[in-house]
Amino acid sequence: MDDPRHFKAAAIIEILLTEQRLFLPLQTLAELHHVLRRKAGMAPQDLAGRIGTYLELATVEPYRPDDLVRAMEVITRHRLSLWDGLIWAVCDRMGVPVLLSEDLQDGRMLGGVMSLDPFGGRMARFLTI
């Protein structure tokens, strides 16, 4: 974990937690679980604790059937993956103004949500790291 992005990501999460602004679509925690299990080789009991911490400290929202419908519409028009479309749909429904993602175009507005690359230059306007 010597990648400097890990330190920046941890700083962003700490700021959002401190300001009580950390919003996580449930899909993101499922993806985190998958990455930490498959790529980082974390044990299931360690993963349960890590994911449980986010469930306790962040606002977590699952997707609904209407989010799936909206995601399918947006992926057709804007060439997003289904998973990114679901994350976007939940954020848009919940009024989340900024979605941090390396997978979406930095600075793009889609509905009421602006996508920002957490490691890109535009990020400085929203958080001071």
C-alpha positions as CSV (number, residue, x, y, z in Angstrom):
1,M,0.0,0.0,0.0
2,D,2.8,2.4,-0.9
3,D,0.6,4.0,-3.6
4,P,0.2,7.7,-2.8
5,R,-3.4,7.5,-3.8
6,H,-4.1,5.3,-0.8
7,F,-3.0,8.1,1.5
8,K,-5.0,10.7,-0.4
9,A,-8.1,8.5,-0.3
10,A,-7.7,7.9,3.4
11,A,-7.5,11.7,3.9
12,I,-10.6,12.3,1.9
13,I,-12.5,9.7,3.8
14,E,-11.3,11.2,7.1
15,I,-12.5,14.7,6.1
16,L,-15.9,13.4,4.9
17,L,-16.3,11.4,8.1
18,T,-15.3,14.3,10.3
19,E,-17.8,16.6,8.5
20,Q,-20.4,13.8,8.6
21,R,-20.7,14.0,4.8
22,L,-19.6,10.5,3.8
23,F,-22.3,9.0,1.6
24,L,-21.8,5.5,0.2
25,P,-24.1,3.7,-2.2
26,L,-24.2,0.1,-0.9
27,Q,-22.8,-1.0,-4.2
28,T,-19.5,0.7,-3.4
29,L,-19.1,-1.4,-0.2
30,A,-19.8,-4.6,-2.1
31,E,-17.1,-3.5,-4.6
32,L,-14.7,-2.7,-1.8
33,H,-15.3,-6.1,-0.2
34,H,-14.6,-7.8,-3.6
35,V,-11.3,-5.8,-4.2
36,L,-10.0,-6.3,-0.6
37,R,-10.8,-10.0,-0.7
38,R,-9.6,-10.9,-4.2
39,K,-6.8,-8.4,-4.7
40,A,-5.5,-7.6,-1.2
41,G,-6.2,-11.1,0.2
42,M,-7.9,-9.9,3.3
43,A,-9.5,-12.5,5.6
44,P,-13.3,-12.6,5.7
45,Q,-13.4,-11.7,9.5
46,D,-11.2,-8.6,8.8
47,L,-13.4,-7.6,5.9
48,A,-16.5,-7.9,8.1
49,G,-14.9,-5.4,10.5
50,R,-13.8,-3.0,7.8
51,I,-17.1,-3.0,6.0
52,G,-19.0,-2.8,9.3
53,T,-17.1,0.3,10.3
54,Y,-18.3,2.0,7.1
55,L,-21.9,0.8,7.7
56,E,-21.8,2.5,11.1
57,L,-20.1,5.7,10.2
58,A,-21.3,6.6,6.8
59,T,-24.7,7.2,5.3
60,V,-25.3,4.1,3.2
61,E,-28.1,3.7,0.8
62,P,-29.0,0.6,-1.4
63,Y,-30.4,0.9,-4.8
64,R,-34.0,0.5,-5.6
65,P,-35.9,-0.9,-8.7
66,D,-36.4,2.7,-10.0
67,D,-32.6,3.2,-9.7
68,L,-32.0,0.2,-11.9
69,V,-34.4,1.7,-14.5
70,R,-32.6,5.1,-14.4
71,A,-29.2,3.4,-14.6
72,M,-30.2,1.4,-17.7
73,E,-31.4,4.7,-19.3
74,V,-28.2,6.5,-18.5
75,I,-25.8,3.8,-19.6
76,T,-27.5,3.8,-23.0
77,R,-27.1,7.5,-23.5
78,H,-23.8,8.2,-21.7
79,R,-21.8,4.9,-22.1
80,L,-21.5,4.1,-18.4
81,S,-21.1,0.6,-17.0
82,L,-24.2,-0.8,-15.3
83,W,-22.5,-0.7,-11.9
84,D,-21.4,3.0,-12.4
85,G,-24.9,3.8,-13.5
86,L,-26.4,2.3,-10.4
87,I,-24.0,4.2,-8.2
88,W,-24.9,7.4,-10.1
89,A,-28.7,6.7,-9.8
90,V,-28.5,6.3,-6.1
91,C,-26.5,9.5,-5.7
92,D,-28.8,11.5,-7.9
93,R,-31.9,10.2,-6.1
94,M,-30.4,11.1,-2.7
95,G,-29.3,14.6,-3.8
96,V,-25.6,13.9,-3.5
97,P,-24.0,16.7,-5.4
98,V,-20.5,15.2,-5.9
99,L,-19.6,11.6,-6.8
100,L,-15.9,10.7,-6.3
101,S,-14.8,8.2,-8.9
102,E,-11.8,7.4,-11.0
103,D,-14.2,5.6,-13.4
104,L,-16.2,8.6,-14.6
105,Q,-15.2,11.6,-16.5
106,D,-13.7,14.2,-14.2
107,G,-16.0,17.3,-13.9
108,R,-18.9,15.8,-15.7
109,M,-22.4,16.8,-14.7
110,L,-25.0,14.1,-15.0
111,G,-28.4,14.9,-13.6
112,G,-27.7,16.7,-10.3
113,V,-24.4,14.9,-9.7
114,M,-20.9,16.1,-10.6
115,S,-18.3,13.3,-11.0
116,L,-14.9,14.1,-9.7
117,D,-11.7,12.1,-9.9
118,P,-10.5,12.1,-6.3
119,F,-7.0,12.2,-7.5
120,G,-7.5,14.9,-10.2
121,G,-7.0,18.6,-10.1
122,R,-10.7,19.6,-9.8
123,M,-10.8,17.9,-6.4
124,A,-9.1,20.8,-4.7
125,R,-12.2,23.0,-5.1
126,F,-14.2,20.7,-2.9
127,L,-11.7,19.5,-0.3
128,T,-8.4,20.7,0.9
129,I,-6.1,17.8,1.2
